[in-house]
Amino acid sequence: MAKKKLSYENAINELENILDKMENDELIIDELSKEIKRASELIQFCKSQLKSTESAIKDILEEE
């Protein structure tokens, strides 16, 4: 099965789900490190998306 491309919105939703599980003690210890690693990856992805968008907006504004 092919993975769908990750979007900023999907990454934020996945991060919120991980956080909810952590806050509600729904993660067993065996899943905790895996979920923390995934959260770290999602945070890096979101930061990258925000930097890219910021750069694109600056470029557009400089053209005007």
RARATA-V87303 format. One record per backbone hydrogen bond with DSSP energy under -1.0 kcal/mol. NH is the residue of the N-H (numbers start at 1). CO is the residue of the C=O. E is the energy in kcal/mol with one decimal. If there is no record, write none. Layout:
# RARATA-V87303
nh:NH co:CO e:E
nh:NH co:CO e:E
This chain:
# RARATA-V87303
nh:11 co:7 e:-2.4
nh:12 co:8 e:-2.5
nh:13 co:9 e:-2.4
nh:14 co:10 e:-2.4
nh:15 co:11 e:-2.5
nh:16 co:12 e:-2.5
nh:17 co:13 e:-2.1
nh:18 co:14 e:-2.3
nh:19 co:15 e:-2.6
nh:20 co:16 e:-2.6
nh:21 co:17 e:-2.2
nh:22 co:18 e:-2.2
nh:23 co:19 e:-2.9
nh:24 co:20 e:-2.0
nh:25 co:22 e:-1.3
nh:26 co:21 e:-3.0
nh:31 co:28 e:-1.6
nh:32 co:28 e:-1.4
nh:35 co:31 e:-2.6
nh:36 co:32 e:-2.5
nh:37 co:33 e:-2.3
nh:38 co:34 e:-2.2
nh:39 co:35 e:-2.6
nh:40 co:36 e:-2.2
nh:41 co:37 e:-2.1
nh:42 co:38 e:-2.5
nh:43 co:39 e:-2.5
nh:44 co:40 e:-2.2
nh:45 co:41 e:-2.2
nh:46 co:42 e:-2.6
nh:47 co:43 e:-2.6
nh:48 co:44 e:-2.2
nh:49 co:45 e:-2.5
nh:50 co:46 e:-2.6
nh:51 co:47 e:-2.4
nh:52 co:48 e:-2.4
nh:53 co:49 e:-2.4
nh:54 co:50 e:-2.7
nh:55 co:51 e:-2.3
nh:56 co:52 e:-2.2
nh:57 co:53 e:-2.4
nh:58 co:54 e:-2.4
nh:59 co:55 e:-2.3
nh:60 co:56 e:-2.0
nh:61 co:57 e:-2.6
nh:62 co:58 e:-2.2
nh:63 co:59 e:-1.2
